[in-house]
Amino acid sequence: MTLHSFYGSLRGCLFFGPGGSSETHFKNYRPDIDGLRAIAVLSVVGYHFFPDFVKGGFVGVDIFFVISGFLIGGILLDALNKGTFSISDFYARRILRIFPALIVVLTVTLFFGWFALLRGEFENLGKHTVGGAGFVANLMFWKESGYFDTASERKELLHLWSLGVEEQFYIFFPIFLFGVWKKQLRLVTFITMIFLVSFFWNIAIYKKDTASDFYLPVTRFWELLAGVLLVLWERRNIRSSGSGGQKPCQNCMYYKKNNGRVSEACFQG
């Protein structure tokens, strides 16, 4: 990818968001997903302010993971289908979507930390700032967990752990998706296998090692993959209903390569 095309991707995101154009943005707008986001936000906020009343509000983070997998999975599958898939283009869009707000949060937190924190506390804040900017905050907090760990209330950037999990998924999933598509393998099968490994790993360690279960991406990826499987299931149903009840062939179900593009309208009786 040339510097000019990279800049073009950033400019498109700047004015029109992750979809790249105003037409795409409004065409693909999903009010139901925005509603789920609102529920997720309110549940997390309610849990933090009224923990005795909203006891399960932390599940809002899990809802966000599933939504993220659904949206990103749809974007990547659309790009494969249109023949416009580009890993570097995807990363460019992620950078512009995440970094402006992230830079503001980190800068403001450091500014107030300079006046409000003791030297040792500010050093920890600086370390966490670097971890947040590098999308490894979850791994940093995981390494710090233990008997002598600082209380979570004293970690100003603790909330960035979830951003770390998401971005780690976004780093590896496009590469995995493109590899499976390029080799003409069964996408649903491979995603389901990784989903099950992550899910059962989460179940296996959640009582024995709660910190690893909470922070590590391997025990969280199943939630994002659940969103990817949902978008695959949704599109399979759309194609099936549009075919008069005919069963979609494996090329459609698993997004196999077909003359340089992904077949969308191939059905068998």
SERO-4910 file (N, C-alpha, C, O; in steps of 0.05 Angstrom, whole numbers):
BEGIN
 pado doro    nc1    nc2    nc3   cac1   cac2   cac3    cc1    cc2    cc3    oc1    oc2    oc3
  Met    A     17    -24      0      0      0      0     18     25      0     36     27     17
  Thr    A     13     43    -18     29     67    -21     21     87      1     -1     86     13
  Leu    A     39    107      6     33    128     25      8    143     17     -8    151     34
  His    A      4    148     -9    -19    162    -19    -45    148    -13    -64    160     -4
  Ser    A    -45    121    -19    -70    106    -14    -75    103     16    -99    103     24
  Phe    A    -54    101     32    -57    100     61    -70    126     71    -88    126     87
  Tyr    A    -60    149     61    -72    175     68   -101    177     59   -118    188     73
  Gly    A   -106    165     35   -134    166     25   -153    151     44   -175    160     48
  Ser    A   -143    129     54   -160    113     73   -165    129     98   -188    130    108
  Leu    A   -144    142    109   -147    158    133   -166    181    128   -183    188    145
  Arg    A   -164    194    105   -181    217     99   -210    208     96   -228    222    105
  Gly    A   -215    185     83   -242    175     81   -255    169    107   -278    175    112
  Cys    A   -239    158    126   -249    153    153   -254    178    168   -274    180    183
  Leu    A   -237    198    164   -240    223    178   -266    237    173   -279    247    191
  Phe    A   -275    237    147   -299    251    140   -324    234    141   -346    244    146
  Phe    A   -321    208    136   -345    191    134   -346    167    153   -364    151    151
  Gly    A   -326    165    170   -326    143    189   -315    118    177   -303    118    155
  Pro    A   -317     95    191   -304     70    183   -314     59    157   -301     42    144
  Gly    A   -338     67    147   -348     57    122   -335     69     98   -335     57     77
  Gly    A   -323     92    101   -307    104     79   -323    124     62   -311    140     48
  Ser    A   -350    125     64   -365    144     49   -391    149     63   -401    132     78
  Ser    A   -403    173     58   -428    179     71   -450    161     62   -468    153     78
  Glu    A   -450    153     37   -471    135     26   -470    108     40   -490     97     48
  Thr    A   -446     97     43   -443     71     56   -451     73     85   -464     55     96
  His    A   -444     95     98   -450     98    127   -480     97    131   -490     82    149
  Phe    A   -495    113    116   -524    114    121   -538     89    111   -558     80    122
  Lys    A   -527     77     90   -540     52     79   -537     29     99   -556     13    102
  Asn    A   -515     28    113   -510      6    131   -517     12    160   -511     -4    178
  Tyr    A   -529     35    166   -535     42    193   -555     22    205   -575     15    192
  Arg    A   -549     13    229   -566     -7    243   -576      4    270   -561      4    289
  Pro    A   -600     15    271   -610     26    296   -613      5    318   -611     11    342
  Asp    A   -617    -20    310   -619    -41    331   -592    -45    345   -592    -50    369
  Ile    A   -571    -43    330   -544    -46    342   -538    -22    360   -526    -25    381
  Asp    A   -546      2    351   -542     25    368   -558     22    394   -549     30    415
  Gly    A   -581     10    392   -597      4    416   -583    -15    435   -583    -11    459
  Leu    A   -571    -36    424   -556    -54    440   -532    -40    453   -525    -46    477
  Arg    A   -519    -23    438   -497     -8    450   -506      9    473   -493     10    494
  Ala    A   -529     22    470   -540     38    492   -545     21    517   -539     29    539
  Ile    A   -557     -2    513   -562    -21    535   -535    -29    549   -533    -30    573
  Ala    A   -515    -34    532   -489    -42    543   -476    -20    559   -466    -24    581
  Val    A   -477      5    549   -466     28    563   -480     32    589   -468     36    610
  Leu    A   -507     32    588   -522     38    613   -518     16    634   -517     22    658
  Ser    A   -515     -9    625   -511    -30    644   -483    -28    658   -481    -33    682
  Val    A   -463    -21    643   -436    -17    654   -435      7    673   -425      5    695
  Val    A   -447     29    664   -448     53    681   -464     48    707   -456     55    728
  Gly    A   -487     34    703   -503     27    726   -488      9    746   -491     12    770
  Tyr    A   -473     -9    735   -458    -28    753   -437    -13    769   -433    -19    793
  His    A   -424      7    757   -403     22    771   -414     41    791   -402     45    813
  Phe    A   -437     53    785   -448     73    804   -467     60    825   -469     69    847
  Phe    A   -480     38    817   -499     25    835   -494     -6    834   -511    -21    825
  Pro    A   -471    -14    844   -464    -43    842   -483    -62    857   -487    -85    849
  Asp    A   -495    -52    878   -514    -69    892   -541    -72    878   -556    -91    882
  Phe    A   -547    -52    861   -573    -52    847   -570    -65    819   -587    -81    811
  Val    A   -548    -58    805   -544    -69    778   -521    -89    780   -498    -84    771
  Lys    A   -526   -112    791   -505   -131    798   -492   -144    774   -468   -151    775
  Gly    A   -507   -148    753   -496   -161    729   -489   -142    707   -487   -150    684
  Gly    A   -486   -116    714   -482    -96    693   -456    -98    677   -454    -88    655
  Phe    A   -437   -113    689   -411   -116    675   -414   -132    649   -396   -132    633
  Val    A   -436   -145    646   -441   -161    621   -442   -142    597   -441   -152    574
  Gly    A   -445   -116    602   -445    -97    580   -420    -98    563   -420    -94    539
  Val    A   -397   -104    576   -372   -106    562   -373   -130    543   -363   -129    520
  Asp    A   -385   -152    552   -387   -176    535   -405   -170    511   -400   -180    489
  Ile    A   -427   -155    516   -444   -147    494   -428   -131    473   -432   -135    449
  Phe    A   -411   -113    482   -395    -97    464   -376   -115    447   -373   -110    423
  Phe    A   -365   -135    459   -347   -154    445   -362   -168    422   -352   -170    400
  Val    A   -386   -177    428   -402   -191    407   -410   -171    385   -408   -178    361
  Ile    A   -418   -147    392   -425   -127    372   -401   -121    355   -403   -118    330
  Ser    A   -377   -118    367   -353   -112    352   -347   -134    332   -340   -128    309
  Gly    A   -349   -159    341   -344   -181    323   -364   -181    300   -356   -187    277
  Phe    A   -389   -175    306   -410   -174    285   -404   -153    264   -405   -158    240
  Leu    A   -397   -129    273   -392   -107    255   -367   -110    239   -366   -107    214
  Ile    A   -345   -117    253   -319   -120    239   -320   -144    220   -310   -143    198
  Gly    A   -333   -166    229   -336   -189    211   -351   -182    186   -343   -191    164
  Gly    A   -372   -166    189   -388   -158    165   -372   -141    147   -373   -144    122
  Ile    A   -356   -122    158   -340   -104    141   -319   -120    125   -316   -116    101
  Leu    A   -306   -139    138   -285   -155    125   -297   -174    104   -286   -177     82
  Leu    A   -320   -186    110   -333   -204     91   -343   -188     66   -341   -198     44
  Asp    A   -353   -164     71   -361   -147     49   -337   -140     31   -340   -141      6
  Ala    A   -315   -134     43   -291   -128     27   -281   -151     11   -273   -148    -12
  Leu    A   -283   -175     22   -275   -200      7   -294   -204    -16   -286   -211    -38
  Asn    A   -320   -200    -11   -340   -204    -32   -337   -184    -55   -341   -191    -78
  Lys    A   -329   -160    -49   -326   -139    -69   -299   -139    -83   -294   -125   -102
  Gly    A   -281   -156    -72   -254   -157    -83   -237   -133    -75   -218   -126    -89
  Thr    A   -245   -119    -53   -230    -95    -44   -216   -100    -18   -207    -81     -5
  Phe    A   -213   -125    -10   -201   -131     16   -172   -122     17   -156   -128     -1
  Ser    A   -165   -107     38   -137    -98     42   -132    -97     71   -145    -81     86
  Ile    A   -113   -112     81   -106   -112    109    -96    -84    118   -103    -74    139
  Ser    A    -79    -73    101    -68    -46    108    -89    -25    109    -89     -7    125
  Asp    A   -109    -27     90   -131     -8     90   -148    -11    115   -157      9    127
  Phe    A   -152    -36    123   -168    -41    148   -154    -29    172   -167    -17    189
  Tyr    A   -128    -33    174   -113    -23    196   -113      8    197   -114     20    218
  Ala    A   -112     20    173   -112     49    171   -139     60    182   -139     80    196
  Arg    A   -160     47    176   -187     55    185   -189     52    215   -201     68    229
  Arg    A   -178     30    226   -178     26    255   -162     48    269   -171     58    290
  Ile    A   -139     55    258   -123     76    270   -138    102    273   -138    114    294
  Leu    A   -151    110    251   -165    136    252   -190    135    269   -199    155    280
  Arg    A   -202    112    271   -226    109    287   -220    109    317   -235    120    333
  Ile    A   -197     98    325   -190     94    353   -173    116    364   -178    126    386
  Phe    A   -152    124    349   -131    140    361   -139    169    369   -130    178    390
  Pro    A   -156    183    354   -163    210    363   -175    211    391   -165    226    408
  Ala    A   -195    194    396   -206    194    423   -187    183    444   -185    193    466
  Leu    A   -171    163    436   -152    151    455   -131    171    463   -124    173    486
  Ile    A   -121    187    444   -100    207    450   -111    228    469    -97    236    487
  Val    A   -136    236    465   -148    255    483   -150    244    511   -143    258    531
  Val    A   -160    219    514   -163    207    540   -136    205    554   -133    211    578
  Leu    A   -116    195    540    -89    191    552    -77    218    560    -64    221    581
  Thr    A    -79    238    542    -67    264    548    -80    278    572    -66    288    589
  Val    A   -107    278    573   -121    290    595   -115    276    621   -111    289    642
  Thr    A   -114    249    620   -108    234    644    -80    240    655    -76    243    679
  Leu    A    -61    241    637    -33    248    645    -31    276    656    -17    281    676
  Phe    A    -46    294    644    -45    322    653    -55    324    682    -42    336    699
  Phe    A    -78    313    688    -89    314    715    -72    297    734    -70    303    758
  Gly    A    -61    275    724    -45    258    741    -20    272    750    -10    267    773
  Trp    A     -9    290    734     15    305    741     11    321    767     29    324    783
  Phe    A    -13    332    770    -20    349    793    -32    333    816    -29    341    840
  Ala    A    -45    310    811    -60    297    832    -46    272    843    -54    263    865
  Leu    A    -27    261    830    -15    235    838     13    239    851     27    258    845
  Leu    A     19    221    868     47    219    878     65    209    857     57    199    836
  Arg    A     91    211    862    111    204    842    108    175    833    107    169    809
  Gly    A    106    157    852    103    128    845     78    123    829     77    107    811
  Glu    A     56    136    838     30    132    824     31    143    796     20    131    777
  Phe    A     45    166    792     47    177    766     65    160    747     59    158    723
  Glu    A     85    148    759    102    129    743     85    106    733     88     97    710
  Asn    A     68     95    750     50     74    742     31     83    720     25     68    702
  Leu    A     21    107    724      3    118    703     17    121    677      5    115    656
  Gly    A     42    130    677     57    132    652     61    104    639     59    102    614
  Lys    A     66     84    655     69     57    644     43     47    632     43     35    611
  His    A     21     53    646     -5     44    636    -13     60    611    -27     50    593
  Thr    A     -4     85    609     -9    101    585      5     88    561     -7     86    539
  Val    A     30     80    564     44     67    542     30     41    535     27     35    511
  Gly    A     21     26    554      7      1    549    -19      5    534    -27    -10    517
  Gly    A    -34     27    542    -59     33    529    -54     42    500    -69     34    482
  Ala    A    -34     58    495    -28     68    468    -19     45    450    -23     46    426
  Gly    A     -6     25    462      3      2    447    -17    -21    446    -10    -43    435
  Phe    A    -41    -17    457    -62    -38    457    -54    -63    471    -61    -85    462
  Val    A    -38    -61    492    -30    -84    508    -37    -79    537    -25    -92    555
  Ala    A    -56    -61    543    -63    -55    571    -73    -80    585    -66    -84    609
  Asn    A    -88    -96    572    -98   -121    585    -76   -139    593    -77   -151    615
  Leu    A    -55   -142    577    -33   -159    584    -16   -147    606     -6   -161    623
  Met    A    -14   -120    607      0   -107    628    -14   -110    655     -1   -116    675
  Phe    A    -40   -107    655    -56   -110    680    -56   -139    689    -56   -145    713
  Trp    A    -55   -157    670    -54   -186    677    -27   -192    691    -27   -207    710
  Lys    A     -5   -181    680     21   -186    692     23   -174    720     37   -184    737
  Glu    A      8   -152    725      9   -139    751     -9   -152    772     -7   -147    796
  Ser    A    -28   -169    763    -47   -180    781    -33   -199    801    -14   -212    795
  Gly    A    -44   -198    826    -32   -215    847    -37   -203    874    -52   -183    876
  Tyr    A    -25   -215    894    -31   -207    922    -23   -178    927    -37   -163    941
  Phe    A      0   -169    915     10   -142    920      1   -122    899     13   -100    897
  Asp    A    -18   -129    883    -27   -112    862    -41    -88    873    -54    -89    894
  Thr    A    -39    -65    859    -53    -41    867    -83    -45    863    -91    -57    843
  Ala    A    -99    -34    881   -128    -36    878   -137    -24    851   -126     -5    842
  Ser    A   -158    -37    840   -167    -28    813   -176      1    814   -174     15    793
  Glu    A   -186     11    837   -195     39    839   -172     58    835   -177     82    830
  Arg    A   -147     49    838   -124     66    836   -111     64    809    -90     76    804
  Lys    A   -124     51    790   -114     48    763   -132     64    744   -153     55    736
  Glu    A   -122     88    738   -139    107    723   -146     97    695   -167    105    684
  Leu    A   -129     81    683   -134     72    656   -141     42    654   -137     29    634
  Leu    A   -152     32    676   -159      3    676   -179     -4    655   -179    -26    644
  His    A   -197     15    648   -217      9    628   -206      3    600   -220     -7    583
  Leu    A   -181      9    596   -169      4    569   -162    -25    565   -153    -33    543
  Trp    A   -167    -42    585   -161    -71    581   -179    -82    558   -170    -98    542
  Ser    A   -204    -73    557   -222    -84    537   -214    -74    509   -217    -89    489
  Leu    A   -204    -50    507   -194    -40    481   -171    -57    471   -168    -63    448
  Gly    A   -153    -65    490   -131    -82    483   -140   -109    472   -129   -118    452
  Val    A   -160   -121    484   -171   -146    474   -182   -143    446   -176   -159    428
  Glu    A   -197   -122    442   -209   -117    415   -188   -113    394   -189   -126    373
  Glu    A   -169    -96    400   -149    -90    379   -130   -114    374   -121   -117    351
  Gln    A   -125   -130    394   -110   -155    389   -125   -174    370   -113   -187    353
  Phe    A   -151   -174    374   -168   -190    356   -167   -179    327   -165   -194    308
  Tyr    A   -168   -152    325   -168   -139    299   -141   -142    285   -140   -141    260
  Ile    A   -120   -147    300    -94   -151    287    -92   -178    274    -82   -180    251
  Phe    A   -103   -198    287    -99   -226    277   -122   -236    260   -118   -251    241
  Phe    A   -147   -227    266   -170   -238    252   -170   -233    222   -175   -251    206
  Pro    A   -164   -208    212   -163   -203    183   -143   -221    169   -148   -231    147
  Ile    A   -120   -226    181   -100   -243    169   -110   -272    168   -107   -286    147
  Phe    A   -122   -281    190   -134   -308    190   -156   -311    169   -157   -330    155
  Leu    A   -174   -291    168   -196   -292    149   -186   -293    120   -196   -309    104
  Phe    A   -167   -276    114   -156   -276     87   -143   -302     80   -145   -312     57
  Gly    A   -128   -314     99   -115   -340     94   -135   -362     89   -130   -378     70
  Val    A   -156   -363    105   -177   -384    101   -190   -380     74   -195   -399     59
  Trp    A   -197   -355     67   -210   -350     41   -191   -356     18   -200   -368     -2
  Lys    A   -166   -349     20   -147   -354     -1   -143   -383     -7   -140   -392    -30
  Lys    A   -143   -399     15   -140   -428     12   -166   -442      5   -166   -467      2
  Gln    A   -188   -427      3   -214   -438     -3   -223   -459     17   -233   -481     10
  Leu    A   -218   -453     43   -226   -471     64   -253   -463     75   -264   -442     68
  Arg    A   -265   -480     92   -291   -475    102   -289   -455    126   -281   -462    148
  Leu    A   -298   -431    121   -295   -410    140   -310   -415    166   -299   -412    187
  Val    A   -335   -423    163   -352   -427    187   -340   -449    204   -340   -447    229
  Thr    A   -329   -470    192   -317   -492    207   -293   -482    223   -291   -489    247
  Phe    A   -276   -467    211   -252   -458    224   -258   -438    246   -246   -440    268
  Ile    A   -276   -420    241   -284   -401    262   -297   -415    285   -292   -408    308
  Thr    A   -314   -434    280   -327   -449    301   -307   -464    318   -310   -465    343
  Met    A   -287   -475    306   -266   -490    321   -251   -471    340   -247   -478    363
  Ile    A   -243   -448    330   -229   -429    347   -248   -418    369   -239   -415    392
  Phe    A   -272   -413    362   -293   -405    381   -295   -425    404   -295   -417    427
  Leu    A   -297   -450    398   -300   -471    418   -275   -473    436   -277   -477    460
  Val    A   -251   -471    424   -227   -473    439   -225   -450    459   -220   -454    483
  Ser    A   -231   -425    450   -231   -402    467   -252   -404    489   -246   -398    512
  Phe    A   -276   -412    482   -298   -414    501   -292   -434    523   -295   -428    547
  Phe    A   -283   -458    516   -278   -478    536   -252   -473    552   -250   -481    575
  Trp    A   -233   -458    541   -210   -449    556   -220   -429    578   -211   -430    600
  Asn    A   -238   -412    570   -250   -393    589   -264   -408    612   -260   -401    635
  Ile    A   -279   -428    605   -294   -444    625   -274   -459    643   -279   -462    667
  Ala    A   -253   -469    632   -234   -486    646   -219   -471    668   -212   -483    688
  Ile    A   -213   -445    663   -195   -431    682   -209   -409    698   -196   -396    715
  Tyr    A   -235   -405    694   -247   -381    706   -247   -383    737   -248   -362    750
  Lys    A   -247   -406    749   -245   -409    778   -217   -411    788   -211   -401    810
  Lys    A   -199   -423    772   -172   -428    781   -154   -404    777   -135   -399    793
  Asp    A   -159   -388    757   -142   -365    750   -159   -343    739   -161   -339    715
  Thr    A   -172   -328    757   -192   -308    749   -179   -285    733   -191   -274    715
  Ala    A   -154   -278    740   -140   -256    726   -135   -263    697   -140   -247    679
  Ser    A   -125   -287    693   -120   -296    665   -146   -298    650   -147   -290    626
  Asp    A   -166   -308    662   -192   -311    649   -204   -284    641   -217   -281    621
  Phe    A   -198   -264    658   -210   -237    653   -194   -222    632   -206   -209    615
  Tyr    A   -168   -223    633   -151   -205    617   -141   -217    591   -137   -202    571
  Leu    A   -136   -243    590   -123   -254    567   -141   -255    542   -165   -261    545
  Pro    A   -130   -249    519   -147   -249    495   -157   -277    488   -179   -279    476
  Val    A   -142   -297    494   -150   -324    486   -176   -333    499   -190   -350    489
  Thr    A   -182   -322    523   -207   -328    536   -229   -309    530   -251   -311    541
  Arg    A   -223   -290    513   -243   -269    505   -251   -270    476   -272   -261    468
  Phe    A   -233   -282    460   -238   -282    431   -264   -296    423   -276   -289    403
  Trp    A   -274   -315    439   -298   -329    432   -322   -309    431   -341   -314    416
  Glu    A   -321   -288    446   -343   -269    446   -343   -253    420   -365   -248    408
  Leu    A   -320   -245    411   -319   -231    385   -325   -250    362   -338   -242    343
  Leu    A   -316   -275    364   -322   -294    343   -352   -301    343   -363   -309    322
  Ala    A   -365   -299    366   -394   -303    366   -408   -283    348   -427   -289    335
  Gly    A   -398   -258    349   -409   -237    331   -404   -244    302   -421   -239    285
  Val    A   -380   -254    296   -374   -262    268   -392   -284    259   -402   -283    236
  Leu    A   -396   -304    276   -414   -326    269   -443   -316    265   -457   -327    248
  Leu    A   -451   -296    280   -478   -285    277   -481   -272    250   -502   -275    237
  Val    A   -461   -257    242   -463   -243    216   -463   -264    193   -477   -260    173
  Leu    A   -448   -285    196   -449   -306    176   -476   -320    175   -487   -325    153
  Trp    A   -487   -325    198   -514   -338    200   -535   -319    188   -553   -328    174
  Glu    A   -533   -293    194   -553   -274    184   -552   -273    153   -573   -273    140
  Arg    A   -528   -272    142   -526   -270    113   -533   -296     99   -544   -295     77
  Arg    A   -528   -318    112   -537   -343    100   -567   -344     99   -579   -353     79
  Asn    A   -581   -335    120   -610   -334    120   -621   -315     99   -641   -321     87
  Ile    A   -608   -292     96   -617   -273     75   -615   -285     48   -633   -283     31
  Arg    A   -592   -298     42   -589   -310     16   -608   -333     12   -619   -337    -10
  Ser    A   -613   -349     33   -631   -371     31   -660   -362     25   -674   -374      9
  Ser    A   -669   -341     40   -696   -331     35   -699   -318      8   -720   -319     -4
  Gly    A   -677   -307     -2   -678   -294    -28   -677   -314    -51   -680   -306    -74
  Ser    A   -671   -339    -45   -669   -359    -66   -694   -376    -69   -695   -396    -83
  Gly    A   -716   -367    -55   -741   -383    -57   -739   -408    -40   -753   -428    -47
  Gly    A   -723   -408    -19   -722   -432     -2   -701   -452     -9   -698   -472      4
  Gln    A   -686   -446    -31   -665   -465    -39   -642   -463    -20   -637   -443     -7
  Lys    A   -627   -485    -18   -604   -486      0   -579   -474    -12   -572   -481    -35
  Pro    A   -566   -455      2   -542   -444    -10   -519   -464    -11   -517   -481      7
  Cys    A   -504   -463    -32   -482   -482    -35   -459   -475    -17   -459   -454     -4
  Gln    A   -439   -492    -16   -417   -487      3   -400   -463     -5   -388   -450     12
  Asn    A   -400   -456    -31   -386   -432    -39   -398   -407    -25   -383   -389    -16
  Cys    A   -424   -406    -22   -437   -384     -9   -433   -386     21   -427   -366     35
  Met    A   -437   -410     32   -436   -414     61   -409   -408     73   -406   -399     95
  Tyr    A   -388   -414     58   -361   -411     69   -345   -391     54   -320   -390     58
  Tyr    A   -357   -375     38   -344   -353     24   -319   -362      9   -297   -351     12
  Lys    A   -323   -383     -7   -300   -393    -23   -294   -374    -46   -312   -359    -55
  Lys    A   -270   -375    -55   -262   -358    -77   -274   -368   -103   -275   -392   -108
  Asn    A   -284   -349   -120   -297   -357   -145   -290   -336   -166   -301   -314   -167
  Asn    A   -271   -343   -183   -262   -325   -204   -253   -299   -193   -258   -277   -204
  Gly    A   -238   -300   -171   -226   -276   -159   -246   -261   -141   -238   -241   -129
  Arg    A   -271   -270   -139   -290   -257   -122   -303   -279   -105   -299   -303   -109
  Val    A   -319   -271    -85   -333   -290    -68   -362   -292    -78   -376   -272    -82
  Ser    A   -370   -317    -83   -397   -322    -94   -418   -314    -74   -417   -323    -51
  Glu    A   -437   -298    -82   -459   -289    -65   -486   -301    -73   -504   -304    -56
  Ala    A   -489   -309    -99   -516   -316   -108   -516   -345   -120   -531   -350   -138
  Cys    A   -499   -362   -109   -497   -389   -118   -514   -408   -101   -508   -411    -77
  Phe    A   -534   -420   -112   -552   -437    -96   -555   -464   -111   -553   -466   -135
  Gln    A   -560   -484    -95   -565   -511   -106   -593   -521    -96   -601   -514    -74
  Gly    A   -606   -536   -112   -632   -546   -105   -631   -568    -85   -652   -579    -77
***
